[in-house]
Amino acid sequence: MLSASIVSATAGALLAFSLSGTPLLQRDLTAEESSVFSQDSLVDSGLRLRLPRLTRPVNVLVMGTSVLSSDVNDPPTEAQGLGYHAQVNVLSGLTDVMLLVRFDPLHNDLKVLSIPRDTRTFVPNMGMTKINAANVQGGPALTAQVVSELLGGVGIDRYAILNIQGVEKLVDALGGVELYVPKDMNYQDDSQHLYINLKEGQQHLNGNQALQFLRFRYDNYGDIGRIQRQQLLLRALMEQSLNPRTIANLPEITNVIRSHVDTNLSMEELLALLGFASKTDRSSVEMLMLPGDFSTPEYDASYWLPNYAAIDQLVQTHLKADGGGITVRSNETGSAKDSTSVATPESLRITIQNSTAESAVADEVADTLYDRGYGNLSVGYNYPEALGVTRIIAQNGDRQTAESLRDLLQLGEVRIENTGDLNSDITIQVGSDWLRSQWR
């Protein structure tokens, strides 16, 4: 939680800076494109240098693009004649990152839904294809339309697009980010001058290193593994970025936004989102992923196949405020677990990962849960980071079940994210608090 003085300083600095000009790069949307997004007001105006305040839940579609000089007909002068495919400051390319962020002042919730770039869905004038092509075909309005339909009609209020150059500069402007790199990451692509060289362990990453962390996808999970790393980085940034040092760097941060972001958020709305996020308990932020499964060889490309029944359940639980009935659509793939079913101790898929130096810990936790009726247990690989507090990770967003496990074990913290075992409903990453528990 930010103190009142920091919030006031943020408001004063940003409001004063915003008076010098509009710090947001905005494209001209046609009337038809604008109609895709909500036209209703999101905020009430700030008074006496206080932040404007959100008045209702807001869904913001955030997209990250990666465009090479070879992808555009007329690359910028600085990207010509280099002898390799350079990154350029263009926002109309394939979206490598797609997030739907929900700010809900009615329930004091902040939720982030990751949509894999390889999600197979219908894009007008293209047919069934990967969702990351929608931005190339029709920009943010078409992308928002496609995302809304994929989610069964969820409304999109605003959008923001940034390119990877902007991500690098933004992390630098925030002073870098501290996080644990879960394994050595090495990759080299001379054609793009893409060089990834990160070592396992606790690291302070600058912008370029954070970009390496985000772009690495050369493991068994491919793009889904990259989403796991996106969630790790996002949580670290949220926990670290709203502080007095950030306030001091606001002009630099705003310059990054001006140069590398395209959004239909007004400055007032951006301030309201910042104010809401600053007051949100970081531990309660929920990070979700579009339910689905990897495609099989009969498809023409590698896809993430949506599980529509599970998507509808996720939307009803996490992205709707009206509590209406659940619409259950048929699934393109039946292999993903149907999350509309009620989890029972016998059916709940639990993976246990040991982060301590004592090798028997995961088996101890498994035995404890088995004795209390949990039968679908597996011991996964050791988690590389040494945790002081056990993490009980609800992979599918089922906070209630995760909290019941925490209450049973009488230790740990609940996290709603997808950084555990993809084949589990709950992943328990056992920390050193288990070594002092009553169960030993």
JOFENHU-V365205 format. One record per helix or strand of 3 or more residues. SS is the DSSP state (helix for helix, strand for strand). FROM is the first residue (numbers start at 1). TO is the last residue. If there is no record, write none. Layout:
ss,from,to
SS,FROM,TO
SS,FROM,TO
This chain:
ss,from,to
helix,4,18
helix,31,34
strand,58,65
helix,69,71
helix,77,79
strand,95,104
strand,109,114
strand,119,123
strand,127,130
helix,131,150
strand,158,163
helix,164,173
strand,177,181
strand,185,189
strand,194,198
strand,201,205
helix,207,215
helix,222,241
helix,244,248
helix,250,260
strand,261,263
helix,267,278
helix,282,284
strand,286,289
strand,292,294
strand,304,306
helix,308,319
strand,350,354
helix,361,370
strand,377,379
strand,391,394
helix,399,409
strand,413,416
strand,426,430
helix,432,436
